[in-house]
Amino acid sequence: MSHRPIILGFVGDSAAGKTTLTKGIAQVLGQENVTVICTDDYHRYDRTQRSERGITALHPDCNYLDIMQQHLSLLRTGQPILKPIYNHHTGTFDPPEYIKPNQFVVVEGLLGYSTRGLRDYYDVKVYLAPPESLRTKWKVKRDTMKRGYTEDQVIADLKKREPDSEAFIRPQRQWADLVVSFYPPCEAADENTSILNARLILRPTIPHPDFARIVSPSNGDSQSAMRLDLDRDMGKPVDVLEIDSHATNEQVRGLEKMICSEMPNLWSFCSTDANSTLGKVIGTTGEELQSYPLALTQLIIAYHMLKAARIHQ
């Protein structure tokens, strides 16, 4: 479809859900068509060196942003790169990896939009903004189960990183085409629920599907399972699409088919059987569940990737 790779950016703080969304989008676009790059591999210092210098991995001075930008430039023109690899288990660096871009490149990490030069290389930019209380739970769970930390160590690290999160990570929200927030339903705000609502801020920087064909303005009706509203984000007007966890199968199918009617490449994901591969989350007791808000979010982002590919045919 495209003469050059289409680049999608995912930026958000640590454990904001970047990898979960990436997996579903790769399913839609085809694993064989997607190259995933983690910009956190571009750290300038290993864990010991960061501790000695009193700097966190979130600070721009702790990352080779210039090499990151150079590599994005090469990937965008279809050229391979020799990408560094940061080992989160050991806190050191592994040998670099030779990567050749596929049709779609997903670039996820902490500082992907931190400079104008970096931002210019993305076709679609997404920022993940879960509530901080939820992100803390996700980070504790991930770092204790997969990276060998204790809960106290994770909490202490979050407190240490907070000034840099505020100064360098959250301001990147302003550059995103879509801002995605997953959050617990009101009735489960204090529960460890796995099925979350989704709030998508749609900026006019890229053309979005005509959601108004399917989703009506809420007009103050917060009980509707899917709502479309006008709002302001960081001082600028935006559309906001809300998808609640209790949305019915019929409502979800209607929205899916509208998206797919605008992008025929997605038709295979508009049937019940195909859609069951999207929106997968692991429940609190380890069971696999399907989240309609997550599935629709993955489908909408994939739509934008295919739209960009069509534009650049």
C-alpha positions in Angstrom: 0.0 0.0 0.0 2.8 2.4 0.8 6.2 3.2 -0.7 7.7 3.9 2.7 7.0 2.5 6.2 4.1 4.2 8.1 5.2 5.1 11.6 3.0 5.1 14.7 4.1 6.6 18.0 3.0 5.5 21.4 4.2 7.8 24.2 3.3 7.6 27.9 4.8 7.2 31.3 6.2 3.9 32.5 3.5 1.1 32.6 0.9 3.3 30.9 -0.3 0.4 28.7 1.8 1.0 25.5 2.7 -2.7 25.0 -0.9 -3.9 25.5 -2.2 -1.6 22.8 0.7 -2.4 20.5 0.0 -6.1 20.6 -3.6 -5.7 19.4 -2.7 -3.3 16.7 -0.1 -5.7 15.3 -2.8 -8.4 15.2 -5.0 -6.1 13.0 -2.2 -5.1 10.7 -0.5 -8.5 10.6 2.4 -9.4 12.8 4.5 -9.9 9.7 3.8 -6.4 8.6 4.8 -4.6 11.8 8.2 -3.7 13.3 8.1 -2.6 17.0 10.8 -0.3 18.3 11.1 0.7 22.0 12.8 4.1 22.5 13.6 3.3 26.1 16.5 1.2 24.6 18.2 4.5 23.8 19.2 5.2 27.4 22.6 6.9 27.7 23.4 5.4 31.1 22.8 2.0 32.7 21.0 1.6 36.0 24.2 1.9 38.1 25.4 4.9 36.2 22.0 6.6 36.6 22.1 6.0 40.4 25.6 7.4 40.6 24.6 10.5 38.7 21.3 11.0 40.4 19.4 11.1 37.1 16.3 9.1 36.1 15.6 7.4 32.8 12.8 9.9 32.2 15.2 12.8 31.8 16.1 13.8 28.2 19.8 14.1 29.3 19.7 10.4 30.1 18.8 9.4 26.6 20.4 9.6 23.2 17.6 11.6 21.5 19.9 12.5 18.6 20.5 8.8 17.7 16.8 8.1 18.2 16.0 10.8 15.7 18.6 9.6 13.3 17.2 6.0 13.5 13.6 7.3 12.9 14.8 9.1 9.8 16.4 5.9 8.5 13.3 3.8 9.3 11.0 6.2 7.6 12.9 5.8 4.3 12.9 2.0 4.7 16.5 1.7 5.8 17.7 -0.7 8.5 19.2 0.4 11.8 21.4 -1.2 14.5 19.2 -0.6 17.5 20.6 -0.6 21.1 18.9 -2.9 23.6 18.4 -2.0 27.3 17.9 -5.0 29.5 15.3 -4.1 32.2 16.2 -7.2 34.2 19.9 -6.5 34.6 19.8 -2.8 34.2 22.6 -3.0 31.6 22.9 -3.1 27.8 22.7 -6.2 25.6 24.3 -6.3 22.1 22.6 -4.2 19.6 20.0 -5.6 17.2 19.8 -5.3 13.4 16.3 -4.2 12.5 14.9 -3.7 9.0 11.5 -1.9 9.0 8.4 -3.6 7.7 5.4 -1.8 6.2 4.3 -0.5 9.6 6.7 0.7 12.4 5.3 1.1 15.9 7.6 3.2 18.1 6.8 3.1 21.8 8.5 4.8 24.8 8.9 7.6 27.2 10.3 10.5 25.1 9.2 9.9 21.5 7.7 13.4 21.1 10.1 15.4 23.2 11.7 17.3 20.2 10.4 18.8 17.1 12.8 16.7 15.0 11.4 13.4 16.5 7.8 14.5 16.1 8.2 15.1 12.4 8.8 11.5 11.6 5.5 10.1 12.9 2.4 9.6 10.7 0.1 9.0 13.8 0.9 10.1 17.3 -0.9 8.5 20.3 -0.4 9.6 24.0 -1.5 7.2 26.8 -2.9 9.0 29.9 -4.4 6.5 32.4 -5.2 7.9 35.9 -2.1 8.0 38.0 -3.6 5.7 40.6 -4.3 3.0 38.0 -0.8 3.4 36.4 0.8 2.9 39.8 -1.1 -0.4 40.2 0.0 -1.5 36.7 3.6 -0.6 37.3 3.7 -2.3 40.7 2.2 -5.5 39.1 4.6 -5.4 36.1 7.8 -4.6 37.9 7.3 -7.0 40.8 6.2 -9.9 38.5 8.5 -9.4 35.5 11.4 -7.3 36.6 12.2 -8.6 40.1 11.5 -5.5 42.2 9.7 -5.4 45.5 6.5 -3.3 45.9 8.4 -0.8 48.2 11.1 -0.4 45.6 8.6 0.3 42.8 6.7 2.9 44.9 10.0 4.6 45.9 11.1 4.7 42.3 7.8 6.3 41.2 8.2 9.0 43.8 11.8 9.7 42.6 10.6 9.9 39.0 7.6 12.1 39.6 9.4 15.5 39.0 10.7 14.3 35.7 7.3 12.8 34.8 5.7 16.2 35.4 8.5 18.1 33.6 9.2 15.9 30.6 6.7 13.1 30.0 3.2 14.6 30.5 3.9 17.8 28.4 4.2 15.5 25.3 0.5 15.0 25.5 0.0 18.3 23.6 1.6 16.8 20.4 -0.6 13.7 20.1 -3.2 13.2 17.5 -5.1 10.9 19.9 -5.0 10.9 23.7 -6.2 7.5 25.1 -7.2 7.1 28.7 -8.5 3.8 30.2 -10.2 4.2 33.6 -12.4 2.2 36.0 -16.1 2.5 35.8 -17.5 4.7 38.6 -19.1 1.7 40.3 -15.8 0.0 40.4 -13.5 2.9 41.1 -12.0 1.3 44.2 -11.9 -2.3 42.7 -9.1 -4.1 40.9 -11.3 -4.3 37.8 -9.8 -5.6 34.6 -12.5 -4.2 32.2 -12.1 -0.5 31.9 -13.8 2.4 30.2 -12.0 4.2 27.4 -11.8 7.9 26.7 -10.4 9.0 23.4 -9.5 12.6 22.7 -9.5 13.1 19.0 -7.5 16.1 17.8 -8.2 17.6 14.4 -4.5 17.1 13.4 -5.6 13.9 11.5 -8.9 13.0 9.9 -10.9 10.7 12.2 -13.8 8.4 11.3 -17.2 10.1 11.2 -18.3 8.7 14.6 -21.3 11.0 14.6 -22.9 8.6 12.2 -23.2 6.0 14.9 -22.6 7.7 18.2 -24.9 10.6 19.2 -23.9 13.5 21.4 -24.4 12.7 25.0 -26.5 15.9 25.8 -25.7 15.3 29.4 -26.7 11.6 29.3 -23.7 10.0 31.1 -25.5 6.7 31.2 -25.2 6.1 27.5 -22.6 3.4 26.8 -20.9 5.3 24.0 -20.8 9.1 23.8 -19.4 11.7 21.5 -18.8 15.2 22.9 -17.0 18.5 22.2 -14.4 19.5 24.8 -11.1 21.3 25.3 -7.8 19.6 26.0 -4.8 21.7 27.0 -6.7 24.7 25.9 -7.6 23.5 22.4 -11.0 22.2 21.1 -11.3 18.5 20.6 -13.8 15.7 20.0 -14.1 13.2 22.8 -15.3 9.6 22.3 -16.3 7.7 25.4 -16.7 3.9 25.3 -17.9 2.3 28.5 -17.2 -1.2 29.6 -20.9 -2.1 29.7 -21.4 -1.3 26.0 -23.5 -4.0 24.4 -22.4 -6.3 21.6 -24.8 -4.6 19.2 -23.5 -1.1 20.0 -19.9 -2.2 19.5 -20.6 -4.0 16.2 -22.3 -0.9 14.8 -19.3 1.3 15.6 -16.9 -1.4 14.2 -18.8 -1.7 10.9 -18.8 2.1 10.5 -15.0 2.2 10.9 -14.5 -0.7 8.5 -16.8 0.7 5.9 -14.4 3.6 5.6 -11.4 1.3 5.5 -12.1 -2.0 3.7 -8.8 -3.5 4.8 -10.3 -3.9 8.2 -13.4 -5.9 7.2 -12.0 -9.1 8.5 -12.1 -7.6 12.0 -15.7 -6.7 11.8 -17.1 -10.2 12.5 -17.6 -11.7 15.9 -15.0 -14.4 15.3 -12.3 -12.1 14.0 -13.0 -9.5 16.7 -12.4 -12.0 19.4 -8.7 -11.7 18.9 -8.7 -8.0 19.9 -9.2 -6.4 23.3 -7.7 -9.3 25.3 -6.8 -8.6 29.0 -5.9 -10.8 31.9 -8.4 -10.7 34.8 -7.4 -10.3 38.4 -7.6 -14.1 38.9 -5.6 -14.9 35.7 -8.5 -15.5 33.3 -8.5 -14.1 29.8 -11.2 -11.5 29.2 -12.2 -9.4 26.3 -12.6 -5.6 26.6 -14.8 -3.9 24.0 -13.3 -0.5 24.8 -9.8 -1.8 24.3 -10.7 -3.7 21.1 -12.3 -0.6 19.6 -9.4 1.6 20.6 -7.0 -0.8 18.9 -9.2 -0.9 15.8 -9.4 2.9 15.6 -5.6 3.3 15.8 -5.2 0.6 13.2 -7.6 2.5 11.0 -5.4 5.6 11.2 -2.3 3.5 10.2 -4.1 2.1 7.2 -5.5 5.6 6.3 -1.9 7.0 6.4 -0.7 4.1 4.2 -3.4 4.9 1.7 -2.5 8.6 1.6 1.1 7.7 0.9 0.5 5.1 -1.8 
